[in-house]
Amino acid sequence: MVGKELVWLLLALYLDPVLLARESRIVQVRQGRLQGIIIEPNSPKLGAVEAYLGVAYAGAPVGPLRFMPPAAPPSWPQGSIKKVQEYGPVCPQVVPDLTNRQDALRYMSESRLDYLTRLFCHLQENQSEDCLYLNIYTPELVTGFGEIKLPVIVFLHGESYEWNSGNPYDGSVLASHGEVVVVTMNYRLGVLGFLKTDSQGMGNHGLLDILAALYWIQENISKFNGDRGCVTIMGHGTGAALTSILMLSPLTQRIDLFQRVILLSGSGLGASAIVRDPDEISRQVGEAVGCPRTFQALKGCLQKVDVKTLINIKVDSPQYSTPLGPYIDGNTIPDTPVNLINQRRKQVDMMFGITRSESLHFFPSKFLKSGLSILEKKTLIRNLITSEYPHAHENLISQILQAVENEYRNIYDISDSNMDNLKIVLEIFNDARLVSPLTKFADLTSNNEKEKKIITKTCTIKHMNNLT
């Protein structure tokens, strides 16, 4: 059931899912009264959905509030009704340049390029630092049924720690078909969301934004027929990494913000899930705009820099690593995810899912059509191993390379043809960067003494593309 509903949700970018009909009922939340819209999914089998779009869950993180934890959301006069019928602004970001199609195909498949081209239409307009908004989709209920509590699914978008938004993911189909309340959200990204600007443990502001949204949901979701005691966080890609980190964070152990998680194509144990050297990234950013190197002065200086200048700063980082993303800050993430697994007390049900070939779309289009030579295969695997073991000496890298090649050759019993070389590389990248970390995360959490009652379920989705 969940797998089918999830596919529908993620397909929302490709569909014409709704027809505007009328205004919704008026809902009273802590900040005041809201009125959204009723939308009709484009299918006779699906019922109408109330949509409340662009609902502020925190104050605008601008001026002196930039690089600070999210503030309380603003209220409005008691007698007024706030119309929440349009998406809020997207958080400031710079999306990859795809204007030259042939150049873009050097880094991705044709189908991924088409997908990103459609996605970026939702991200390049209406950007603002005042972006901490969420969207709520809840089935329209027939009057006279009394109080109804529906399960809540909070979707954390993925793709990158530096770009994307919750806005493009229309939750109306999933809400209607699954009879659940779906929440999507924006959170700060890139420099504004994950730059280390404090030595005292105050950081990871993108994660703190998500926590603020979860607190808002606990306070208000019952007004939208949601059950605050049945909240599932569903993260995809980098959103799954953030979900698993929140699952381990001590900030979520003391209060019941969610009860279940779904990790889709990502976890906090991946090599690129955590920034390895956040101090070095902060040094590069400060140097690029002439700000002092000390954290005491860095934040105040960066708060005065124009936002476009900030998000366009280029930072250097090793291949396959994450330059801007969550990092160990001593507070929200006090330790490595592996160590936090054994320290956590809260029990959370977990399901995770992967596709058959997670890395397929991240290879150049020409490789997917013609395969890889032996030299190209060895180079790609060597680069991957170097990124996974950055401190290993050259002899050890060569030994690992040989062992990995032999292992996968024996498993699949294939030749040295270009297409077989490609299949081996895809499997190695899949396992190293996603499958192994994700299954390890599930094994460690389910084997924890505190987690004996937890049921971990897995699902694998076969990719639509085919290499044969």
C-alpha positions in Angstrom: 0.0 0.0 0.0 2.7 2.5 1.0 4.9 1.7 -2.0 2.1 2.4 -4.4 1.1 5.6 -2.7 4.7 6.8 -2.6 5.1 6.2 -6.3 2.0 8.4 -7.0 3.4 11.1 -4.8 6.8 11.2 -6.5 5.1 11.2 -9.9 3.3 14.5 -9.0 5.9 16.4 -11.0 4.8 14.7 -14.2 1.0 14.9 -13.8 -1.6 17.5 -14.1 -3.0 16.4 -10.7 -5.6 19.0 -9.7 -8.4 21.2 -10.8 -9.2 24.2 -8.6 -12.8 24.1 -7.3 -13.5 26.3 -4.3 -12.2 27.6 -1.0 -11.8 25.3 1.9 -13.2 25.5 5.4 -11.7 27.9 7.8 -9.2 26.3 10.3 -8.1 27.8 13.6 -4.4 27.2 14.4 -2.3 28.8 17.2 -1.3 31.8 15.0 -4.8 32.6 13.8 -7.4 31.4 11.2 -6.5 29.9 7.9 -8.4 29.2 4.7 -7.0 27.1 1.9 -8.5 25.6 -1.3 -10.3 22.5 -2.4 -8.6 20.6 -5.2 -9.9 17.8 -7.3 -7.3 15.1 -8.3 -7.6 14.4 -12.0 -9.2 11.0 -11.5 -12.8 9.9 -10.9 -11.5 7.4 -8.3 -10.1 10.0 -6.0 -12.0 12.3 -3.7 -11.4 16.0 -3.2 -8.6 17.3 -1.0 -8.2 20.4 1.1 -4.9 22.1 0.4 -3.4 24.7 2.7 -0.4 26.1 0.9 2.4 28.4 2.1 1.7 28.1 5.8 4.4 29.7 7.9 5.8 27.3 10.5 8.6 29.7 11.7 9.6 33.3 11.4 11.6 34.7 8.5 15.3 33.9 9.1 16.5 37.3 7.7 18.9 40.0 9.0 20.1 39.2 12.5 18.1 35.9 12.3 20.2 34.6 9.5 22.4 31.7 10.7 20.2 31.5 13.8 17.7 28.8 14.9 14.2 29.3 13.5 12.0 31.8 15.4 8.3 31.4 16.3 5.9 31.9 13.4 4.1 35.2 13.3 0.4 35.5 14.3 -2.2 37.8 12.7 -5.2 39.7 14.1 -7.8 37.4 15.7 -10.7 38.6 13.5 -8.9 38.2 10.2 -8.6 35.1 8.0 -5.3 34.4 6.3 -5.6 33.0 2.8 -3.1 30.1 2.3 -3.8 29.3 -1.3 -0.4 29.7 -3.0 3.0 28.1 -2.4 5.4 30.1 -0.3 8.8 31.2 -1.7 11.5 28.7 -2.3 14.6 29.0 -0.1 17.6 30.7 -1.9 19.5 28.3 -4.0 21.5 28.0 -7.2 20.4 25.1 -9.4 22.8 23.4 -11.9 22.9 25.0 -15.3 21.2 22.8 -17.8 20.7 25.2 -20.7 23.3 23.4 -22.8 21.7 20.0 -23.2 24.7 18.3 -24.8 27.0 19.6 -22.0 24.5 18.5 -19.3 24.4 14.9 -20.8 28.1 14.6 -20.0 27.1 14.3 -16.3 23.7 12.5 -16.4 21.3 10.4 -18.3 18.7 11.8 -20.7 15.8 10.9 -18.5 17.4 12.6 -15.5 18.0 15.7 -17.5 14.4 15.8 -18.6 13.3 15.3 -15.0 15.6 18.0 -13.6 14.5 20.4 -16.4 10.9 20.1 -15.2 11.8 20.3 -11.6 14.0 23.4 -11.9 11.0 25.3 -13.3 9.6 25.2 -9.8 12.8 26.3 -8.2 14.2 29.2 -10.2 11.4 31.7 -9.5 10.1 33.3 -6.3 13.1 32.7 -4.1 13.4 34.4 -0.7 15.1 34.0 2.6 11.6 34.2 4.1 11.0 30.6 3.0 10.0 28.6 6.1 6.6 27.4 4.9 4.9 24.1 4.7 2.0 22.7 2.6 -0.8 20.5 4.0 -3.0 18.2 2.0 -5.9 16.5 3.8 -8.9 14.6 2.4 -12.1 16.6 2.4 -14.4 15.0 4.8 -18.2 14.8 4.5 -19.8 16.7 7.4 -21.6 14.7 10.1 -18.8 12.1 10.5 -17.6 13.6 13.8 -13.9 13.9 14.7 -11.6 11.9 12.5 -7.9 11.4 13.0 -5.9 10.4 10.0 -2.2 9.3 9.8 0.2 12.0 8.9 3.1 11.7 6.4 5.7 14.4 6.4 7.7 14.3 3.2 11.3 15.6 3.2 12.5 16.4 -0.3 15.9 15.2 -1.5 18.1 15.6 -4.5 20.6 17.9 -2.8 21.5 19.7 0.4 21.9 22.8 -1.7 18.8 23.0 -3.9 15.2 21.8 -4.1 11.9 22.5 -2.3 8.8 20.8 -0.9 6.6 22.8 -3.3 7.0 20.7 -6.4 5.7 17.5 -4.7 1.9 17.7 -4.8 0.6 15.6 -2.0 -3.1 15.6 -3.1 -3.1 12.3 -4.8 -1.4 10.5 -1.9 -3.7 12.2 0.6 -6.8 11.2 -1.3 -5.9 7.7 -2.3 -4.3 6.8 1.1 -6.7 8.7 3.3 -3.7 10.4 5.0 -2.7 13.9 5.8 0.4 14.8 3.7 2.8 17.6 4.7 5.6 19.0 2.5 8.0 21.7 3.5 10.9 24.0 2.7 13.9 24.2 4.9 17.1 26.3 4.6 19.7 24.8 2.2 23.3 25.2 1.2 25.3 28.0 2.9 22.2 29.4 4.7 21.1 25.9 6.0 24.3 24.1 6.7 27.3 26.4 7.0 29.1 26.2 10.4 29.1 29.7 11.8 29.4 28.9 15.5 31.9 27.0 17.7 29.4 26.5 20.5 27.2 23.8 18.9 24.6 26.1 17.4 24.4 25.0 13.7 22.7 22.7 11.2 20.0 25.3 10.7 18.3 23.3 8.0 17.8 20.4 10.4 16.5 22.9 13.1 14.0 24.1 10.5 12.6 20.6 10.1 12.4 20.2 13.9 10.5 23.5 14.1 8.0 22.2 11.4 7.6 19.0 13.4 6.8 21.0 16.5 4.3 23.1 14.5 2.7 19.9 13.3 2.3 18.6 16.8 0.6 21.7 17.9 -1.8 22.2 14.9 -2.2 19.1 12.7 -5.3 17.9 14.6 -7.1 20.9 13.2 -6.6 19.4 9.7 -7.9 16.0 10.9 -4.3 14.7 11.4 -3.3 12.4 14.3 -0.4 13.9 16.1 0.3 10.5 17.6 0.7 8.8 14.2 3.3 10.9 12.3 5.6 9.3 9.7 8.6 11.1 8.3 9.3 10.0 4.7 12.6 11.2 3.3 14.0 10.7 -0.2 17.7 10.9 -1.0 19.3 13.6 1.0 15.9 13.9 2.7 16.3 10.3 3.8 19.7 11.1 5.3 18.2 14.0 7.2 15.4 11.8 8.4 17.7 9.1 9.8 19.9 11.8 11.5 16.7 13.3 13.1 15.8 9.8 14.2 19.2 9.6 16.0 19.5 13.2 17.3 19.2 13.7 21.1 16.8 16.6 20.3 14.1 14.1 19.2 14.6 11.6 22.1 12.8 13.7 24.7 9.6 14.5 22.9 7.3 12.4 20.7 7.5 14.3 17.4 7.2 11.3 15.1 6.6 7.5 15.5 7.7 6.1 12.1 10.2 6.8 9.4 10.5 5.8 5.7 14.0 6.0 4.2 14.0 6.1 0.4 17.4 5.9 -1.3 19.4 7.3 1.5 20.6 7.2 5.1 22.9 9.0 7.5 25.6 6.3 7.1 26.4 7.2 3.5 29.9 8.7 2.9 28.3 11.8 1.6 25.6 12.2 4.2 27.8 14.2 6.6 30.3 17.0 5.8 33.7 15.8 6.8 35.4 19.2 7.4 32.9 21.9 8.1 35.6 24.3 9.4 37.4 24.2 6.1 34.2 25.0 4.2 33.5 27.9 6.6 37.0 29.2 6.0 36.5 29.2 2.2 33.2 31.0 2.5 34.5 33.6 4.8 37.6 34.2 2.7 35.5 34.5 -0.5 33.6 37.5 0.9 36.4 39.0 3.1 34.9 38.0 6.5 37.1 37.2 9.5 38.1 33.6 10.1 37.1 33.4 13.8 33.6 32.1 14.4 32.9 34.9 16.8 33.1 37.4 14.0 32.2 35.3 11.0 28.4 35.1 11.7 27.9 38.8 12.2 29.9 39.5 9.0 28.0 37.0 6.9 24.7 38.3 8.1 25.4 41.5 6.2 26.4 39.9 2.9 23.9 40.0 0.1 22.1 36.6 -0.2 22.9 36.2 -3.9 26.6 36.7 -3.2 26.4 34.1 -0.5 24.7 31.3 -2.4 27.0 31.8 -5.4 30.2 31.2 -3.5 32.1 28.2 -4.9 33.7 25.9 -2.4 36.2 23.1 -3.1 35.6 19.6 -1.8 36.7 16.1 -2.8 34.9 14.2 -5.5 31.7 12.4 -4.3 31.8 14.3 -1.0 29.3 16.8 0.4 30.6 20.4 0.7 27.5 21.8 2.4 25.3 19.6 4.4 24.7 18.3 8.0 27.8 18.1 10.2 28.7 17.1 13.7 28.0 20.2 15.8 27.9 18.8 19.4 24.2 19.5 19.8 21.8 18.5 17.1 24.4 16.0 15.8 26.7 15.4 18.8 28.5 12.4 17.4 28.8 10.2 14.3 25.6 8.5 13.2 27.1 5.1 14.0 27.8 6.1 17.6 24.5 7.8 18.0 22.6 4.6 17.1 23.8 3.0 20.4 23.0 6.1 22.4 19.4 6.7 21.4 16.5 5.7 23.6 13.4 6.3 21.4 11.8 3.4 19.5 10.8 4.2 15.9 9.3 1.9 13.3 11.3 2.0 10.1 10.8 1.0 6.4 13.3 1.7 3.7 13.3 1.3 0.0 15.7 1.4 -2.9 15.6 1.1 -6.7 17.3 -1.6 -8.7 19.9 0.8 -10.0 20.3 3.9 -7.9 23.4 5.2 -9.7 22.1 4.8 -13.2 21.1 8.4 -13.8 24.3 9.9 -12.5 26.4 8.5 -15.3 26.9 10.3 -18.6 24.4 9.5 -21.3 27.2 8.2 -23.6 28.3 5.6 -21.0 24.8 4.3 -20.6 24.6 3.8 -24.4 28.0 2.5 -25.2 29.3 1.1 -21.9 32.8 1.6 -20.3 36.2 0.6 -21.4 38.4 -1.3 -18.9 40.4 1.9 -18.2 37.2 3.9 -17.6 35.9 1.2 -15.3 39.1 1.1 -13.3 39.3 4.9 -13.1 35.8 5.3 -11.8 36.1 2.6 -9.2 39.5 4.0 -8.0 38.0 7.5 -7.7 35.1 6.0 -5.7 37.4 4.1 -3.4 39.6 7.2 -2.8 36.5 9.2 -1.8 35.4 6.4 0.6 38.8 6.0 2.1 40.4 9.5 1.9 43.3 8.7 4.2 44.3 5.4 2.6 47.7 5.2 0.9 48.1 4.3 -2.7 49.0 0.6 -2.2 46.0 0.0 -0.1 43.8 1.7 -2.7 45.1 -0.6 -5.3 44.5 -3.6 -3.1 40.9 -2.6 -2.5 40.4 -1.9 -6.2 41.6 -5.4 -7.1 39.6 -7.1 -4.4 36.4 -5.2 -5.4 36.8 -6.0 -9.1 37.4 -9.7 -8.3 34.4 -9.9 -6.0 31.9 -8.4 -8.5 33.3 -10.4 -11.4 32.8 -13.6 -9.5 29.3 -12.7 -8.4 28.0 -11.8 -11.9 30.3 -14.1 -14.0 30.6 -11.6 -16.8 33.1 -10.7 -19.5 35.1 -7.5 -20.1 32.7 -6.1 -22.7 31.9 -2.4 -22.4 28.3 -3.0 -21.3 29.4 -5.6 -18.7 32.0 -3.2 -17.4 29.2 -0.6 -17.0 27.0 -3.1 -15.1 29.8 -3.9 -12.7 30.5 -0.2 -12.0 26.8 0.5 -11.5 26.5 -2.3 -9.0 29.6 -1.1 -7.1 28.4 2.5 -6.9 24.9 1.3 -5.9 26.3 -0.8 -3.1 29.0 1.5 -1.8 27.1 4.7 -1.8 23.6 3.6 -0.9 22.7 -0.1 -0.5 25.4 -1.0 2.0 25.0 2.2 4.2 21.2 1.9 4.2 21.1 -1.8 5.0 23.8 -1.3 7.7 21.6 1.4 9.2 18.7 -0.9 9.3 20.7 -3.8 10.8 22.3 -1.6 13.5 19.0 0.0 14.6 17.1 -3.3 14.6 19.9 -5.1 16.5 20.1 -2.4 19.2 19.0 -3.8 22.5 16.5 -0.9 22.8 15.0 -1.7 19.4 14.0 -5.4 19.8 10.3 -4.6 19.2 10.9 -2.6 16.0 9.8 -4.1 12.7 12.0 -3.1 9.8 10.6 -3.6 6.3 12.3 -3.2 3.0 11.1 -2.8 -0.5 13.0 -2.7 -3.8 11.6 -1.0 -6.9 12.8 -2.2 -10.2 14.1 0.6 -12.4 12.1 1.4 -15.6 15.3 1.7 -17.7 17.1 -1.3 -19.0 20.8 -1.7 -19.9 20.3 -4.7 -22.1 
